[in-house]
Amino acid sequence: MNAYSQSNANANTSANWNDFNDAEAQQGAFDLIPKGTIVPLRMSIKPGGHDDHNQGWTEGYATQSFETGAVYLACEFVVTSGPFNKRKMWSNIGLRSPKGPTWGQMGRSFIRAALNSARNVHPLDNTPQASAARRINSFADLDGIEFIARVDVEKDSKGDDRNVVKIAIEPDHKDYAALMGGVPKCMTGGGNSGAPQQAAPSFAAPARPTQAAVSGKPAWAQ
């Protein structure tokens, strides 16, 4: 960068150094989203650098706890519309626990429901199209997925209340269509859902670029 460019960059940086109106509100300034509120959101995964090729966990998406040895996806959820637009929540999706299979099974159930919600698949639909929609190529397919979820409240490590996401809202819920903003792109019908028969395109998870594995584990890993 030449001296002129550096001067302009410094000027742009310091032009509003004393005006904080355009700064984002801190998360702690918000009241909690009421428990049970249903919101549309986008989920992103914070890579923890843990891979297990025997399980198919690659690209560094999973995190392993230093304390317990449990493996999970550390997820951030951002509300995408409505009165709580842009609010953020953080929850872990269990993959494996030394204590037994329960936590991992709960995580699989949540991911199944999230895929149903994102791809408009009735939970009782067992057609080939629905089965294809519940498959992913890797955890990269979940990074950025948008669906409907119910907000919950639980205690954090300090005993304070915080919002979390534990339940995805599937197409059999009465408010699903309205919250998804109409008919989603991927439609599946028939099967055992009891829903009207519809022409259902074959679903194929979009190819995602391979992300280089992240080494080590972040300080926030629990």
C-alpha positions as CSV (number, residue, x, y, z in Angstrom):
1,M,0.0,0.0,0.0
2,N,1.4,3.4,-1.0
3,A,1.4,6.5,1.2
4,Y,-1.7,7.9,-0.4
5,S,-3.7,4.7,0.0
6,Q,-2.6,4.4,3.6
7,S,-3.6,8.0,4.3
8,N,-7.1,7.4,2.8
9,A,-7.5,4.2,4.8
10,N,-6.6,5.9,8.0
11,A,-9.0,8.7,7.2
12,N,-11.8,6.3,6.6
13,T,-11.1,4.5,9.8
14,S,-10.9,7.5,12.0
15,A,-13.7,9.5,10.3
16,N,-16.4,8.3,12.8
17,W,-14.2,7.2,15.6
18,N,-16.3,9.1,18.1
19,D,-19.8,8.2,16.6
20,F,-21.0,4.7,17.7
21,N,-24.5,4.9,16.4
22,D,-23.7,2.4,13.6
23,A,-22.1,-0.1,16.0
24,E,-24.0,-3.3,16.6
25,A,-25.9,-3.6,19.8
26,Q,-24.2,-6.0,22.3
27,Q,-25.9,-9.3,22.7
28,G,-26.3,-8.9,26.5
29,A,-28.4,-5.8,25.9
30,F,-31.3,-7.9,24.7
31,D,-34.0,-9.6,26.9
32,L,-34.3,-13.3,26.3
33,I,-36.4,-14.5,23.4
34,P,-39.4,-16.1,25.2
35,K,-39.3,-19.8,25.6
36,G,-41.3,-21.6,23.0
37,T,-41.0,-18.9,20.4
38,I,-40.8,-20.3,16.9
39,V,-38.4,-18.5,14.5
40,P,-36.7,-18.9,11.1
41,L,-33.0,-19.1,11.5
42,R,-29.7,-19.9,9.8
43,M,-27.2,-22.4,11.4
44,S,-23.5,-22.1,11.0
45,I,-20.8,-24.4,12.4
46,K,-17.7,-23.2,14.2
47,P,-15.0,-25.7,13.2
48,G,-13.2,-27.4,16.1
49,G,-10.6,-29.2,14.1
50,H,-11.6,-32.8,15.1
51,D,-11.8,-35.4,12.4
52,D,-12.7,-39.1,12.6
53,H,-12.5,-40.7,9.2
54,N,-14.0,-43.9,10.6
55,Q,-17.2,-42.0,11.3
56,G,-17.0,-39.8,8.2
57,W,-16.3,-36.7,10.2
58,T,-13.9,-34.7,8.1
59,E,-13.0,-31.1,7.1
60,G,-12.5,-30.1,10.7
61,Y,-16.1,-29.3,11.5
62,A,-16.4,-31.4,14.7
63,T,-15.1,-30.3,18.1
64,Q,-13.9,-32.6,20.9
65,S,-14.2,-31.5,24.5
66,F,-10.9,-31.4,26.5
67,E,-12.7,-32.2,29.7
68,T,-15.1,-35.0,28.8
69,G,-13.9,-36.3,25.4
70,A,-17.4,-35.8,23.9
71,V,-17.6,-34.8,20.3
72,Y,-20.1,-32.3,18.9
73,L,-20.8,-29.6,16.4
74,A,-20.5,-26.1,17.9
75,C,-23.3,-24.2,16.2
76,E,-24.4,-20.6,16.0
77,F,-28.0,-19.8,15.1
78,V,-29.0,-16.4,13.7
79,V,-32.7,-15.5,13.4
80,T,-33.4,-14.4,9.8
81,S,-36.7,-12.5,10.1
82,G,-39.4,-11.3,12.4
83,P,-39.3,-9.3,15.7
84,F,-36.1,-11.1,16.8
85,N,-34.3,-10.7,13.5
86,K,-30.5,-11.0,13.7
87,R,-30.5,-12.3,17.2
88,K,-28.0,-15.0,17.9
89,M,-28.0,-18.2,19.9
90,W,-25.4,-20.9,20.5
91,S,-26.0,-24.6,21.0
92,N,-24.0,-27.9,20.6
93,I,-25.2,-30.8,18.5
94,G,-24.0,-34.0,20.0
95,L,-22.1,-36.6,17.9
96,R,-20.6,-38.9,20.5
97,S,-20.2,-39.1,24.3
98,P,-18.0,-41.5,26.4
99,K,-21.1,-41.8,28.7
100,G,-23.1,-43.7,26.1
101,P,-25.1,-43.4,22.8
102,T,-27.9,-41.1,24.1
103,W,-26.3,-37.7,23.3
104,G,-25.3,-38.8,19.8
105,Q,-28.8,-40.2,19.1
106,M,-30.3,-36.8,20.2
107,G,-27.9,-35.0,17.8
108,R,-28.9,-37.3,14.9
109,S,-32.6,-36.7,15.7
110,F,-32.0,-32.9,15.7
111,I,-30.2,-33.0,12.3
112,R,-32.9,-35.2,10.8
113,A,-35.6,-32.7,11.9
114,A,-33.5,-29.8,10.7
115,L,-33.1,-31.4,7.2
116,N,-36.9,-32.1,7.2
117,S,-37.5,-28.5,8.0
118,A,-35.0,-27.0,5.6
119,R,-36.0,-29.3,2.7
120,N,-39.8,-29.4,3.3
121,V,-39.9,-33.2,4.1
122,H,-42.8,-34.5,6.2
123,P,-41.4,-36.5,9.2
124,L,-43.5,-39.5,8.2
125,D,-42.6,-39.4,4.5
126,N,-40.5,-42.4,3.6
127,T,-40.5,-42.0,-0.2
128,P,-37.1,-42.3,-2.0
129,Q,-37.1,-38.5,-2.5
130,A,-37.6,-37.9,1.2
131,S,-34.9,-40.4,2.1
132,A,-32.5,-38.7,-0.3
133,A,-33.3,-35.3,1.3
134,R,-32.3,-36.6,4.7
135,R,-28.8,-37.5,3.5
136,I,-25.7,-35.2,3.5
137,N,-22.4,-35.4,1.8
138,S,-20.5,-34.0,4.8
139,F,-21.1,-31.6,7.7
140,A,-20.4,-28.8,5.1
141,D,-24.0,-29.4,3.9
142,L,-25.3,-28.3,7.4
143,D,-23.1,-25.1,7.5
144,G,-25.5,-22.3,6.5
145,I,-28.7,-24.4,6.4
146,E,-31.9,-22.4,7.1
147,F,-34.9,-23.9,8.9
148,I,-37.5,-23.2,11.5
149,A,-36.8,-23.9,15.2
150,R,-38.3,-23.5,18.7
151,V,-36.4,-21.3,21.1
152,D,-35.7,-22.8,24.5
153,V,-34.1,-21.3,27.7
154,E,-31.5,-23.0,29.9
155,K,-28.9,-22.1,32.5
156,D,-25.4,-21.4,31.3
157,S,-22.2,-22.4,33.2
158,K,-22.6,-19.3,35.5
159,G,-26.2,-20.0,36.3
160,D,-27.6,-17.3,34.1
161,D,-30.5,-17.9,31.6
162,R,-29.6,-18.1,28.0
163,N,-31.5,-18.9,24.7
164,V,-30.7,-22.2,23.0
165,V,-32.0,-24.2,20.1
166,K,-32.9,-27.8,20.6
167,I,-36.1,-28.5,18.5
168,A,-36.4,-28.0,14.8
169,I,-40.0,-27.4,13.5
170,E,-41.0,-29.8,10.7
171,P,-43.5,-29.4,7.9
172,D,-46.3,-31.2,10.0
173,H,-46.4,-28.1,12.3
174,K,-49.3,-25.8,11.7
175,D,-47.2,-22.6,11.4
176,Y,-44.4,-24.2,9.2
177,A,-45.6,-22.9,5.8
178,A,-46.2,-19.3,7.0
179,L,-42.8,-19.1,8.8
180,M,-41.0,-20.5,5.7
181,G,-42.5,-17.8,3.6
182,G,-44.6,-20.0,1.3
183,V,-43.7,-23.1,-0.6
184,P,-40.0,-24.1,-0.2
185,K,-37.9,-25.1,-3.2
186,C,-37.7,-28.7,-2.4
187,M,-41.1,-30.4,-2.3
188,T,-41.8,-34.1,-1.4
189,G,-45.2,-35.6,-0.9
190,G,-47.0,-38.8,-0.4
191,G,-45.3,-41.7,1.4
192,N,-46.8,-42.3,4.8
193,S,-47.3,-38.6,5.6
194,G,-51.0,-38.5,4.8
195,A,-50.3,-35.3,2.8
196,P,-51.7,-34.8,-0.8
197,Q,-49.7,-36.5,-3.5
198,Q,-47.4,-34.0,-5.3
199,A,-44.9,-34.3,-8.1
200,A,-41.6,-34.6,-6.1
201,P,-38.3,-33.9,-7.8
202,S,-35.4,-36.1,-6.9
203,F,-33.3,-34.4,-4.2
204,A,-29.6,-34.2,-4.4
205,A,-27.6,-32.4,-1.7
206,P,-25.6,-29.5,-3.4
207,A,-21.9,-30.0,-3.8
208,R,-19.9,-27.9,-1.4
209,P,-16.3,-26.9,-1.7
210,T,-14.0,-28.9,0.5
211,Q,-12.8,-26.9,3.5
212,A,-9.3,-27.4,4.8
213,A,-9.3,-29.0,8.2
214,V,-8.7,-26.7,11.0
215,S,-5.9,-27.7,13.4
216,G,-6.2,-27.6,17.1
217,K,-9.3,-26.7,19.1
218,P,-10.6,-23.2,20.0
219,A,-10.5,-21.8,23.5
220,W,-14.3,-21.8,23.6
221,A,-14.6,-25.6,23.1
222,Q,-16.5,-27.0,26.0
